[in-house]
């Protein structure tokens, strides 16, 4: 079985202090949309945040909330907490600023990870790896802990220390490149852009 983990840390400075995971997307917040998507595939869903109070009003009792062991050190610290505390041996990790995550893509990544017997399967789009839509082996938490101990917080350093397999998203999904499952929102402009693109894509399908 698979655990889904949403990393909801970060200061959201470029969003004017608004928490990206709580931004509205269609009729729900980004995090609510992610949880709904993850439940299509995952037996367990975890939210990693150092601000639990902000999320409690929108989360059901089935969602576990955990905090970083070492707060304020970026996504690698959140990944460490998720992999360490996940119930299942494989974990689908996403950032809270990605409204279009795909359970279909995650299922394919999970399949590739098992077939290749790799420590992780990571989506790649336009030649760029996107570790925050990847499926990871719980046992990789030990490698992250070693990096945190030496104050190394870069996710790519972690990836370079494990056996991961990169998978082109074009092999996994049929979608407009501008609305890829790895699209994230870091600024108000990016947020408005993805809303407009999503609305346009939805309108074209009706």
Residue pairs with C-beta under 8 A, 6 or more apart in sequence:
1 42
1 43
1 44
1 87
1 88
1 90
2 41
2 42
2 43
2 44
2 88
2 90
2 91
2 92
2 106
2 110
2 135
3 42
3 43
3 44
3 45
3 46
3 82
3 86
3 87
3 88
3 90
3 91
3 92
4 35
4 38
4 39
4 41
4 42
4 44
4 45
4 46
4 91
4 92
4 94
4 106
5 45
5 46
5 47
5 48
5 78
5 79
5 82
5 83
5 86
5 91
5 92
5 93
5 94
6 21
6 31
6 34
6 35
6 38
6 45
6 46
6 47
6 48
6 94
6 95
6 96
7 48
7 75
7 78
7 79
7 82
7 93
7 94
7 95
7 96
7 132
8 19
8 21
8 31
8 47
8 48
8 49
8 51
8 55
8 78
8 96
9 48
9 49
9 50
9 68
9 71
9 72
9 74
9 75
9 77
9 78
10 20
10 74
10 96
10 97
11 17
12 18
12 19
12 20
14 186
14 187
14 188
15 23
15 185
15 186
15 187
15 188
15 191
16 188
19 51
19 54
19 96
20 30
20 96
20 97
20 185
20 186
21 29
21 30
21 31
21 34
21 49
21 55
21 96
21 97
22 29
22 30
22 31
22 54
22 55
22 58
23 29
23 30
23 185
23 191
24 30
25 33
25 99
25 195
25 198
26 33
26 198
28 36
29 58
30 96
30 97
30 98
30 99
30 185
31 47
31 55
31 58
31 59
31 96
32 58
33 99
34 94
34 96
34 98
34 99
34 101
35 45
35 47
35 59
35 63
37 101
37 102
37 103
38 45
38 92
38 94
38 101
38 103
39 45
40 103
41 92
41 103
41 106
41 107
41 110
42 92
43 87
43 88
44 64
44 86
44 87
44 88
45 62
45 63
45 64
46 63
46 64
46 65
46 66
46 82
46 85
46 86
47 55
47 59
47 63
47 64
47 65
47 66
48 66
48 67
48 68
48 78
48 81
48 82
49 55
49 65
49 67
50 67
50 68
50 71
50 72
52 65
52 67
55 65
56 65
59 65
64 85
66 81
66 82
66 85
67 81
68 77
68 78
68 80
68 81
69 77
69 80
69 81
69 84
69 148
70 77
70 80
70 148
71 77
73 148
73 153
74 153
74 155
75 95
75 131
75 132
75 155
76 144
76 147
76 148
76 153
76 154
76 155
76 158
77 148
77 153
79 93
79 136
79 144
79 155
79 158
80 141
80 144
80 145
80 148
82 91
82 93
83 91
83 93
83 136
83 137
83 138
83 140
83 141
83 144
84 138
84 141
84 145
86 138
88 138
89 137
89 138
89 139
90 110
90 113
90 114
90 135
90 136
90 137
90 138
91 135
91 136
91 137
91 138
92 106
92 109
92 110
92 133
92 134
92 135
93 131
93 132
93 133
93 134
93 135
93 136
94 101
94 132
94 133
95 132
95 133
95 184
97 184
97 185
97 186
98 132
98 133
98 181
98 182
98 183
98 184
98 185
99 183
99 185
99 194
99 198
100 179
100 180
100 181
100 183
100 194
100 198
101 133
101 181
102 133
102 172
102 173
102 181
104 172
104 173
105 123
105 133
105 169
105 172
105 173
105 181
106 133
106 135
108 167
108 172
109 121
109 122
109 123
109 133
109 134
109 135
109 167
109 172
110 121
110 135
112 118
112 121
112 165
112 167
113 120
113 121
113 135
113 137
113 165
116 165
118 137
118 163
118 164
118 165
119 136
119 137
119 139
119 140
119 162
119 163
119 164
120 131
120 134
120 135
120 136
120 137
120 140
120 159
120 162
120 163
120 164
120 165
121 134
121 135
121 164
121 165
121 166
121 167
122 129
122 130
122 131
122 133
122 134
122 159
122 164
122 165
122 166
122 167
123 129
123 130
123 133
123 134
123 166
123 167
123 168
123 169
123 172
123 181
123 182
124 130
124 166
124 167
124 168
124 169
125 168
125 169
125 170
125 177
125 180
125 182
126 177
129 156
129 159
129 166
130 169
130 182
131 155
131 156
131 159
132 155
132 182
132 184
133 181
133 182
134 164
140 158
140 162
143 158
143 161
143 162
144 158
147 153
147 157
147 158
147 161
169 180
169 181
169 182
173 180
173 181
175 181
176 197
176 201
178 197
179 194
179 197
179 198
179 201
183 194
184 190
185 191
185 194
